[in-house]
Amino acid sequence: VEAVVKEPAERGAYLRLKADGLESVGDRVAAFVAYQELADLSDAWSDKELEPVKPHWEVRRERLVRAHLERLHQSAAEAGDEPAVKQMLSLVDEAWRKSEAVGDRESVERFVAFYGGFATAEEARFRLAEARAAAGEWLAAELLLMDLEQSPRGEIARRAWARHAQLLADAGRPDDAATYYARLTGEWADELCGPESTGRQCFEALPAEHVIRTLLDQRPSFPMGAVKVAEQDQEFDPSNARTPVDIEGQRGPFFRTTSLFVTHSTQRSTVSADDGLGNKVWSLPLQDPSQSELPIIAPNAGLSQGRVHGHLAVVSYGYHLFAIDPLGSQKSNDPRVLWRADLNDGMPGMGRSQGIIQQQATQRFAPPRFYAADQFNRRIGNTACLGEIGLVYQRGRVLCCVSPVTGQLQWTRDDVPPGSDLFGDGDVLCVIPPGQDALLLDAVDGHELGRRKVPPQDQRVQTLGRCLLSWTDLGAKGALRFHDLLEDREIWSEEFPVRAKAWLVDGESIGVFAPEGRFVLLNIADGKKLVDEALDEERKVSDVYVFPSRDQYNLLVTHTVD
């Protein structure tokens, strides 16, 4: 059969069938080779459209091939088939040598697209980050480096961190770069953070008069002096008001003290960022000249949701989703809209600015959250940022994974109930439809990995990657539990008196105050106690609030009144 298959489209279909067949009978190495042949056939890989895999599921070819290669390697490793594992890794190494021999950026892009999940691809990712940085594609390079910062190999994580620090300095972001250089001069001062440089040496490579040196020596202080108030003789105009964007999940180092706002007016709508003192950092119009219509939302409704990852900010505004790059480019440091997506699932008779209502979700240990919903009470604007591998949003029943930088579709599934909660990491996307178990999908291609029982909505506290923090009442006590959904295991748990009150801090830690007089601050990722202090007994506690500053946490306790 193979001899008579000549046309590229026919050969592609044949190789997919061949690879699937070999994989189904357990011939892992032969299936691995067949998928490599399919990868080599994809000459126009960067322009390929989605290909149907099963009903309700479509994937780009490089994502399909990459996912199968990774699963074959994982399957062989789990089965203890060491010869097959070695042979597969040898084939990946050979593919990288071929890419290196070509030597251009496209060959590196292509290798990362097909083999990005293998250890060999770490060097390719560094090469690609260098190429993107050289072209002034700061955000695209940052996303690659942030993924490498999560490497379990310390030397890779430190090298990525050091390169990220240099990237931010080159991009004209000294304040953000100082955050990264602080770790290089502290925790990693004497560790290798590059081929031949320690963290301290990376910092010392900065010019003697560089502003980052000054920033690291300074301590932030609250401004002092007279406060001048200027009154304006005009009425409040609700049609031209700024409303905050509710940033979900981790804020990271670049949005920890930065807030996003949306302003809607009859002339134009904008998204802007303010620093911790209320100073405007940047402002960006949201209108697209070719599609000027935006939904009319009451500005005080607080219905704009957001996710951030590094400097990438994704903001939902009614039936529209915007990806924003505050870093700009080599030509201009001004922020820009990278892409926009329409979240309207095209129900007949419903216009783009119709059917938006306000819904409230009660949260444990946080203020009630308001969000936008359609006329069927289905949430709009739910997203998950999985890192460089993709940004996921939902349009009706359609789950869309797109490139965070270009907005280009990577895979879709149209069998997911609307209004689902979305979260995950570079390996897995967790989808929790309303009132149902969690559906786990491979972040690379959307392949179903399984389902998991999860606590009810009112017991969920926070998500971190693919893990879920929840609170369970145990009678006289309550328990915080942090659960890895992919591995289906509890990472840590901690019990407190049932009357304890808590508050989330930046999505990364949680402070718990027991009325008996104990305050504990826990790092969510590992359950480590950052603070464990005995305080005065407070029997009539209503709520607690925890406000972090540079080197301390401020605990505010409110009381019920008799």
C-alpha positions as CSV (number, residue, x, y, z in Angstrom):
1,V,0.0,0.0,0.0
2,E,2.8,2.4,0.9
3,A,4.3,2.2,-2.5
4,V,1.2,3.5,-4.3
5,V,0.5,6.4,-1.8
6,K,2.2,9.4,-3.5
7,E,0.2,12.6,-2.8
8,P,1.1,14.4,0.5
9,A,-2.4,14.4,1.8
10,E,-2.9,10.7,1.0
11,R,0.5,9.9,2.6
12,G,-0.4,11.9,5.7
13,A,-3.6,9.9,6.1
14,Y,-1.8,6.7,5.5
15,L,1.0,7.4,8.1
16,R,-1.6,8.4,10.7
17,L,-3.4,5.1,10.2
18,K,-0.1,3.2,10.2
19,A,1.1,4.9,13.4
20,D,-2.2,4.4,15.2
21,G,-2.3,0.8,14.2
22,L,1.2,0.1,15.5
23,E,0.5,2.0,18.7
24,S,-2.7,0.0,19.3
25,V,-0.8,-3.4,19.0
26,G,1.9,-2.2,21.4
27,D,4.8,-1.8,18.9
28,R,5.9,1.4,20.5
29,V,9.2,2.0,18.6
30,A,7.7,1.3,15.2
31,A,4.8,3.6,16.0
32,F,7.3,6.3,17.2
33,V,9.1,6.1,13.9
34,A,5.8,6.3,11.9
35,Y,4.9,9.5,13.8
36,Q,8.3,10.9,13.1
37,E,7.7,10.3,9.4
38,L,4.4,12.1,9.7
39,A,6.3,15.0,11.3
40,D,8.8,15.1,8.5
41,L,6.0,15.1,5.9
42,S,4.6,18.3,7.5
43,D,6.5,20.8,5.4
44,A,4.0,23.6,5.8
45,W,3.4,22.7,9.5
46,S,3.2,26.4,10.7
47,D,0.2,27.0,8.3
48,K,-1.7,23.8,8.8
49,E,-5.3,24.0,9.9
50,L,-6.9,21.8,12.5
51,E,-7.4,18.2,11.5
52,P,-10.3,16.1,12.8
53,V,-9.3,13.3,15.1
54,K,-12.7,12.1,16.5
55,P,-16.2,13.6,16.5
56,H,-16.1,16.9,18.5
57,W,-12.3,17.0,18.5
58,E,-9.8,18.7,16.1
59,V,-6.0,19.2,16.5
60,R,-3.1,20.8,14.6
61,R,-0.8,18.1,13.2
62,E,2.3,19.0,15.1
63,R,0.3,18.9,18.4
64,L,-1.1,15.5,17.5
65,V,2.3,14.1,16.6
66,R,4.0,15.6,19.7
67,A,1.3,14.2,22.0
68,H,1.6,10.7,20.6
69,L,5.4,10.8,20.7
70,E,5.3,11.8,24.4
71,R,2.7,9.2,25.3
72,L,4.6,6.4,23.6
73,H,7.8,7.4,25.5
74,Q,5.9,7.6,28.8
75,S,4.2,4.2,28.1
76,A,7.5,2.5,27.5
77,A,9.0,4.1,30.6
78,E,6.0,3.0,32.8
79,A,6.3,-0.5,31.3
80,G,10.0,-0.7,32.2
81,D,10.9,-1.2,28.5
82,E,14.4,0.4,28.8
83,P,15.5,-0.6,25.3
84,A,12.5,1.1,23.7
85,V,13.0,4.2,25.9
86,K,16.7,4.5,24.8
87,Q,15.8,4.0,21.2
88,M,13.2,6.7,21.3
89,L,15.5,9.2,23.0
90,S,18.2,8.3,20.4
91,L,15.7,9.1,17.6
92,V,14.8,12.5,19.3
93,D,18.6,13.3,19.6
94,E,19.0,12.5,15.9
95,A,16.1,14.8,15.0
96,W,17.8,17.6,17.0
97,R,21.1,17.1,15.3
98,K,19.4,17.5,11.9
99,S,17.8,20.7,13.1
100,E,21.1,22.0,14.4
101,A,22.7,21.2,11.0
102,V,20.1,23.4,9.2
103,G,20.8,26.1,11.8
104,D,18.0,28.6,11.1
105,R,15.2,29.7,13.4
106,E,12.5,27.9,11.5
107,S,14.2,24.5,12.0
108,V,14.4,25.2,15.8
109,E,10.8,26.3,15.9
110,R,9.8,23.1,14.1
111,F,11.8,20.9,16.4
112,V,10.2,22.5,19.5
113,A,6.8,22.1,18.0
114,F,7.1,18.4,17.5
115,Y,9.5,17.4,20.3
116,G,8.9,20.1,22.9
117,G,8.1,17.6,25.7
118,F,11.5,15.8,25.6
119,A,14.6,16.8,27.7
120,T,16.6,17.3,24.5
121,A,14.2,20.2,23.6
122,E,15.4,22.2,26.6
123,E,18.4,23.4,24.7
124,A,16.2,24.0,21.6
125,R,13.9,26.2,23.8
126,F,16.9,28.2,24.9
127,R,18.0,28.7,21.3
128,L,14.5,29.7,20.3
129,A,14.2,32.1,23.2
130,E,17.5,33.7,22.1
131,A,16.2,34.1,18.6
132,R,12.9,35.6,19.8
133,A,14.8,38.0,22.1
134,A,17.1,39.1,19.3
135,A,14.1,39.9,17.2
136,G,12.6,42.0,20.1
137,E,9.8,39.5,20.6
138,W,10.1,39.9,24.4
139,L,6.8,38.2,25.5
140,A,7.3,35.2,23.2
141,A,10.8,34.7,24.6
142,E,9.6,35.2,28.2
143,L,6.9,32.5,27.9
144,L,9.6,30.0,26.8
145,L,11.9,31.0,29.6
146,M,9.1,30.8,32.3
147,D,8.4,27.2,31.2
148,L,12.1,26.4,31.6
149,E,12.1,28.0,35.0
150,Q,9.8,25.1,36.1
151,S,12.4,22.5,35.1
152,P,13.1,19.9,37.8
153,R,16.7,20.2,36.8
154,G,18.2,23.0,38.9
155,E,20.8,24.0,36.4
156,I,18.2,24.5,33.7
157,A,15.8,26.5,36.0
158,R,18.6,28.8,37.2
159,R,19.9,29.4,33.6
160,A,16.4,30.3,32.5
161,W,15.9,32.6,35.4
162,A,19.2,34.4,34.7
163,R,18.4,34.8,31.0
164,H,14.9,36.1,31.9
165,A,16.5,38.7,34.1
166,Q,18.7,39.8,31.2
167,L,15.7,39.8,28.9
168,L,13.8,42.2,31.1
169,A,16.7,44.5,31.3
170,D,17.1,44.5,27.5
171,A,13.3,45.2,27.2
172,G,13.6,48.3,29.3
173,R,11.9,46.9,32.4
174,P,14.4,47.7,35.1
175,D,11.9,47.3,38.0
176,D,10.8,43.9,36.9
177,A,14.4,42.9,36.1
178,A,15.4,43.9,39.6
179,T,12.9,41.3,41.0
180,Y,14.8,38.6,39.1
181,Y,18.3,39.9,39.8
182,A,17.4,39.9,43.6
183,R,17.3,36.1,43.5
184,L,20.5,35.9,41.5
185,T,22.3,38.0,44.1
186,G,20.7,36.2,47.1
187,E,19.6,32.6,47.0
188,W,21.6,31.8,43.9
189,A,24.6,34.1,44.3
190,D,27.1,31.3,44.4
191,E,25.2,28.8,42.2
192,L,25.9,28.4,38.5
193,C,23.2,30.3,36.6
194,G,24.7,29.9,33.2
195,P,27.4,27.9,31.4
196,E,30.2,29.7,33.3
197,S,28.5,32.3,35.5
198,T,27.2,32.3,39.0
199,G,24.2,34.4,40.0
200,R,26.4,37.1,41.4
201,Q,28.5,37.2,38.3
202,C,25.4,37.5,36.2
203,F,24.5,40.6,38.2
204,E,28.0,42.0,38.1
205,A,27.9,41.8,34.3
206,L,25.5,44.8,34.3
207,P,27.1,48.2,33.6
208,A,28.4,50.0,36.6
209,E,25.8,52.8,36.3
210,H,22.8,50.5,35.4
211,V,19.6,51.6,37.2
212,I,19.0,48.0,38.3
213,R,21.9,48.3,40.7
214,T,20.3,51.3,42.3
215,L,16.9,49.7,42.5
216,L,18.3,46.7,44.4
217,D,19.9,49.0,46.9
218,Q,16.7,50.9,47.5
219,R,13.8,50.0,49.7
220,P,10.3,51.0,48.6
221,S,8.7,53.6,50.9
222,F,5.3,55.2,51.1
223,P,5.4,58.7,49.6
224,M,5.6,61.5,52.1
225,G,4.6,65.1,52.0
226,A,1.5,67.2,51.6
227,V,-1.6,65.7,49.9
228,K,-3.2,68.1,47.5
229,V,-6.9,67.6,46.6
230,A,-8.4,69.2,43.5
231,E,-12.2,69.2,43.4
232,Q,-13.9,69.1,40.0
233,D,-17.4,70.7,39.6
234,Q,-19.0,67.9,37.6
235,E,-21.3,65.0,38.2
236,F,-20.2,61.4,38.1
237,D,-20.8,59.9,34.6
238,P,-21.5,56.2,34.9
239,S,-21.0,55.8,31.2
240,N,-17.3,56.7,31.5
241,A,-16.2,54.9,34.7
242,R,-13.3,52.6,35.4
243,T,-14.0,49.2,36.8
244,P,-11.4,46.8,38.1
245,V,-10.6,43.6,36.4
246,D,-10.9,40.6,38.7
247,I,-7.6,38.7,38.2
248,E,-8.1,35.0,38.9
249,G,-5.4,32.7,40.1
250,Q,-1.7,33.6,40.7
251,R,-0.7,37.2,40.0
252,G,3.0,36.4,39.7
253,P,5.8,38.9,40.3
254,F,4.7,41.5,37.7
255,F,1.1,41.9,38.7
256,R,1.4,41.5,42.5
257,T,1.0,45.2,43.1
258,T,-0.4,46.1,39.7
259,S,-4.2,46.4,39.0
260,L,-6.0,46.3,35.7
261,F,-9.1,48.4,34.9
262,V,-11.5,48.5,32.0
263,T,-13.1,51.9,31.0
264,H,-16.2,51.9,28.8
265,S,-17.4,55.0,27.1
266,T,-19.5,56.0,24.1
267,Q,-16.3,56.9,22.3
268,R,-14.0,54.0,23.1
269,S,-13.2,51.3,25.6
270,T,-9.7,50.9,27.2
271,V,-7.8,48.7,29.5
272,S,-5.3,50.3,31.8
273,A,-2.9,49.3,34.5
274,D,-2.2,51.2,37.8
275,D,0.7,50.5,40.2
276,G,0.2,50.0,43.9
277,L,0.1,53.8,44.6
278,G,-2.6,54.4,41.9
279,N,-0.2,55.8,39.3
280,K,-1.2,54.9,35.8
281,V,1.4,52.5,34.2
282,W,-0.2,52.2,30.8
283,S,-3.4,52.5,28.9
284,L,-4.6,50.7,25.8
285,P,-7.7,51.2,23.6
286,L,-9.5,47.9,23.0
287,Q,-11.4,48.8,19.8
288,D,-10.6,46.9,16.7
289,P,-11.1,49.2,13.6
290,S,-12.6,46.4,11.7
291,Q,-14.9,45.3,14.5
292,S,-15.7,48.4,16.6
293,E,-18.8,47.0,18.4
294,L,-18.3,46.0,22.0
295,P,-21.0,44.8,24.4
296,I,-22.6,47.5,26.6
297,I,-22.1,46.5,30.2
298,A,-22.9,48.6,33.3
299,P,-19.5,49.9,34.2
300,N,-20.1,49.4,37.9
301,A,-21.0,45.7,37.5
302,G,-17.4,44.5,37.8
303,L,-17.8,41.8,35.2
304,S,-14.3,41.9,33.6
305,Q,-12.3,38.8,34.4
306,G,-8.5,38.4,33.8
307,R,-5.6,35.9,33.9
308,V,-2.0,36.8,34.0
309,H,1.1,34.8,33.2
310,G,4.4,36.6,33.3
311,H,3.6,39.9,31.5
312,L,0.8,38.4,29.4
313,A,-2.6,39.7,30.5
314,V,-5.8,38.1,29.2
315,V,-9.0,40.1,29.8
316,S,-12.6,39.1,29.1
317,Y,-15.0,41.9,28.4
318,G,-18.5,40.7,27.8
319,Y,-18.4,38.4,24.7
320,H,-14.8,39.5,23.9
321,L,-11.5,38.2,25.0
322,F,-8.3,40.3,24.6
323,A,-4.7,39.1,25.0
324,I,-2.4,42.1,26.0
325,D,1.3,42.4,25.8
326,P,2.6,45.2,28.1
327,L,6.2,44.6,27.0
328,G,5.7,45.8,23.5
329,S,8.4,45.1,20.9
330,Q,11.8,46.2,19.8
331,K,10.3,49.0,17.8
332,S,8.0,50.3,20.6
333,N,7.7,49.7,24.3
334,D,4.0,50.6,24.2
335,P,1.6,47.9,25.2
336,R,-0.4,46.2,22.4
337,V,-3.4,43.9,21.8
338,L,-1.9,40.7,20.5
339,W,-5.2,39.1,19.5
340,R,-8.9,39.1,20.3
341,A,-11.5,36.3,20.4
342,D,-15.3,36.3,20.1
343,L,-16.9,34.3,23.0
344,N,-20.4,34.4,21.5
345,D,-21.4,30.9,20.5
346,G,-23.6,32.3,17.8
347,M,-27.1,31.5,19.1
348,P,-29.7,32.6,16.6
349,G,-31.3,35.9,17.3
350,M,-28.8,37.0,19.9
351,G,-26.7,40.1,19.2
352,R,-23.2,40.5,20.4
353,S,-24.2,43.0,23.1
354,Q,-27.3,41.2,24.3
355,G,-27.9,38.6,27.0
356,I,-25.2,39.6,29.5
357,I,-26.2,39.4,33.1
358,Q,-24.4,39.6,36.4
359,Q,-23.9,36.5,38.6
360,Q,-22.4,36.1,42.0
361,A,-20.3,33.2,43.2
362,T,-19.7,32.8,47.0
363,Q,-16.1,31.9,47.7
364,R,-14.4,30.4,50.8
365,F,-12.0,32.9,52.4
366,A,-12.4,35.6,49.8
367,P,-15.0,38.2,48.9
368,P,-17.9,37.2,46.7
369,R,-16.9,37.2,43.0
370,F,-19.1,38.7,40.3
371,Y,-18.9,37.4,36.8
372,A,-20.6,37.8,33.4
373,A,-23.1,35.2,32.3
374,D,-25.4,34.7,29.3
375,Q,-29.1,34.6,29.5
376,F,-29.0,30.9,30.5
377,N,-26.8,31.8,33.5
378,R,-23.7,30.2,31.9
379,R,-20.5,31.9,32.8
380,I,-18.7,33.9,30.1
381,G,-15.0,34.6,29.9
382,N,-13.6,31.6,31.8
383,T,-9.9,31.0,30.8
384,A,-6.9,29.0,31.8
385,C,-3.3,29.9,31.0
386,L,-1.1,26.8,30.6
387,G,2.1,28.6,29.8
388,E,3.7,28.7,26.4
389,I,1.8,25.5,25.4
390,G,-1.5,27.4,25.2
391,L,-4.2,29.7,26.5
392,V,-7.6,28.0,26.8
393,Y,-11.0,29.7,26.7
394,Q,-14.6,28.5,26.2
395,R,-17.1,29.6,23.6
396,G,-20.4,27.9,24.4
397,R,-19.7,24.2,24.3
398,V,-16.5,24.7,22.4
399,L,-13.2,24.5,24.3
400,C,-10.5,26.4,22.4
401,C,-6.7,26.1,23.0
402,V,-4.8,28.9,21.2
403,S,-1.2,30.1,21.1
404,P,-0.9,32.8,23.8
405,V,1.1,35.1,21.5
406,T,-0.7,34.7,18.2
407,G,-4.2,33.5,19.2
408,Q,-3.9,30.7,16.5
409,L,-6.0,27.6,17.3
410,Q,-4.1,24.6,18.5
411,W,-7.0,22.2,19.3
412,T,-10.7,22.4,20.0
413,R,-13.3,20.2,21.6
414,D,-17.0,20.9,21.2
415,D,-18.3,18.5,23.8
416,V,-17.8,20.4,27.0
417,P,-20.7,21.9,29.0
418,P,-20.8,25.7,28.9
419,G,-19.7,27.7,32.0
420,S,-17.0,25.2,33.1
421,D,-14.2,26.1,35.5
422,L,-10.8,25.9,33.7
423,F,-7.3,25.6,35.2
424,G,-4.1,23.6,34.7
425,D,-0.5,23.7,33.8
426,G,1.8,22.7,30.8
427,D,0.8,19.1,31.1
428,V,-2.9,19.0,31.9
429,L,-6.0,21.1,31.6
430,C,-8.6,20.6,34.3
431,V,-12.2,21.2,33.3
432,I,-15.0,21.2,35.9
433,P,-18.4,21.5,34.3
434,P,-21.2,22.9,36.7
435,G,-22.2,20.2,39.1
436,Q,-20.0,17.5,37.5
437,D,-16.7,15.6,38.0
438,A,-13.5,17.1,36.7
439,L,-12.5,16.2,33.1
440,L,-8.7,16.0,32.6
441,L,-7.3,16.8,29.1
442,D,-3.8,16.6,27.8
443,A,-2.6,20.2,27.4
444,V,-0.8,19.4,24.2
445,D,-3.6,18.1,22.1
446,G,-6.8,17.9,24.2
447,H,-6.8,14.1,24.5
448,E,-8.9,12.9,27.5
449,L,-6.7,11.6,30.4
450,G,-9.5,10.7,32.8
451,R,-12.0,12.1,35.3
452,R,-11.8,12.9,39.0
453,K,-14.1,13.5,41.8
454,V,-13.9,17.1,43.1
455,P,-15.4,18.9,46.1
456,P,-18.5,21.0,45.5
457,Q,-18.1,24.6,44.3
458,D,-18.6,26.1,47.8
459,Q,-15.7,24.0,49.2
460,R,-13.2,25.0,46.6
461,V,-10.7,27.6,47.8
462,Q,-8.1,28.0,45.1
463,T,-6.4,26.3,42.2
464,L,-2.7,26.2,41.5
465,G,-1.7,24.6,38.2
466,R,-3.5,21.2,38.1
467,C,-4.0,21.2,41.9
468,L,-7.0,22.2,43.9
469,L,-7.2,23.6,47.5
470,S,-10.4,22.9,49.3
471,W,-11.9,23.3,52.8
472,T,-13.8,20.4,54.4
473,D,-15.9,20.7,57.6
474,L,-15.1,17.8,60.0
475,G,-17.5,18.6,62.8
476,A,-15.4,20.5,65.5
477,K,-12.6,21.0,63.0
478,G,-12.1,21.9,59.4
479,A,-9.3,20.8,57.0
480,L,-7.5,22.5,54.2
481,R,-6.6,19.9,51.6
482,F,-4.4,20.4,48.5
483,H,-5.0,17.7,45.9
484,D,-3.1,16.9,42.6
485,L,-5.9,16.0,40.2
486,L,-3.7,14.4,37.6
487,E,-2.0,12.0,40.0
488,D,-5.2,11.8,42.2
489,R,-3.3,12.2,45.4
490,E,-3.3,14.5,48.4
491,I,-0.2,16.7,48.6
492,W,-0.8,18.1,52.0
493,S,-3.6,18.8,54.5
494,E,-3.9,20.9,57.7
495,E,-6.6,20.9,60.3
496,F,-8.0,24.0,62.1
497,P,-10.8,24.7,64.5
498,V,-14.0,24.9,62.4
499,R,-14.6,28.5,63.4
500,A,-11.2,29.6,61.9
501,K,-11.2,32.3,59.3
502,A,-8.9,32.6,56.4
503,W,-7.8,34.9,53.6
504,L,-6.0,34.2,50.3
505,V,-2.9,36.1,49.6
506,D,-1.9,36.8,46.0
507,G,-3.3,33.3,45.0
508,E,0.0,31.8,46.3
509,S,-0.5,31.5,50.1
510,I,-3.4,31.5,52.6
511,G,-3.5,33.0,56.1
512,V,-5.7,31.2,58.7
513,F,-6.6,32.7,62.0
514,A,-8.2,30.6,64.8
515,P,-10.2,32.5,67.4
516,E,-8.3,30.7,70.1
517,G,-5.4,33.0,69.1
518,R,-3.2,31.3,66.5
519,F,-2.3,32.7,63.0
520,V,-0.8,30.4,60.4
521,L,0.3,31.5,56.9
522,L,0.7,28.5,54.5
523,N,2.4,28.4,51.2
524,I,-0.2,26.7,49.0
525,A,2.2,24.8,46.7
526,D,3.8,22.7,49.4
527,G,1.9,23.4,52.7
528,K,5.0,25.0,54.3
529,K,4.2,27.3,57.2
530,L,5.6,30.7,56.4
531,V,4.2,32.1,59.7
532,D,3.0,30.3,62.8
533,E,2.3,32.7,65.6
534,A,0.4,32.7,68.9
535,L,-1.8,35.9,69.2
536,D,-4.4,37.2,71.6
537,E,-7.6,35.2,71.7
538,E,-10.4,36.7,69.6
539,R,-13.7,34.9,70.3
540,K,-16.0,37.1,68.2
541,V,-14.2,37.2,64.9
542,S,-16.2,38.1,61.9
543,D,-13.6,38.1,59.1
544,V,-9.8,38.3,58.7
545,Y,-7.8,40.0,56.0
546,V,-4.1,39.5,55.2
547,F,-2.1,42.2,53.4
548,P,1.4,41.5,52.3
549,S,4.2,44.1,52.0
550,R,7.8,43.7,51.1
551,D,9.0,42.1,54.4
552,Q,5.9,41.6,56.6
553,Y,2.3,40.5,56.6
554,N,-0.4,42.7,58.1
555,L,-3.4,40.8,59.7
556,L,-6.6,42.7,60.1
557,V,-9.3,41.0,62.3
558,T,-12.9,42.3,62.3
559,H,-15.4,41.5,65.1
560,T,-19.1,40.9,65.4
561,V,-21.0,43.5,67.4
562,D,-23.3,42.4,70.2
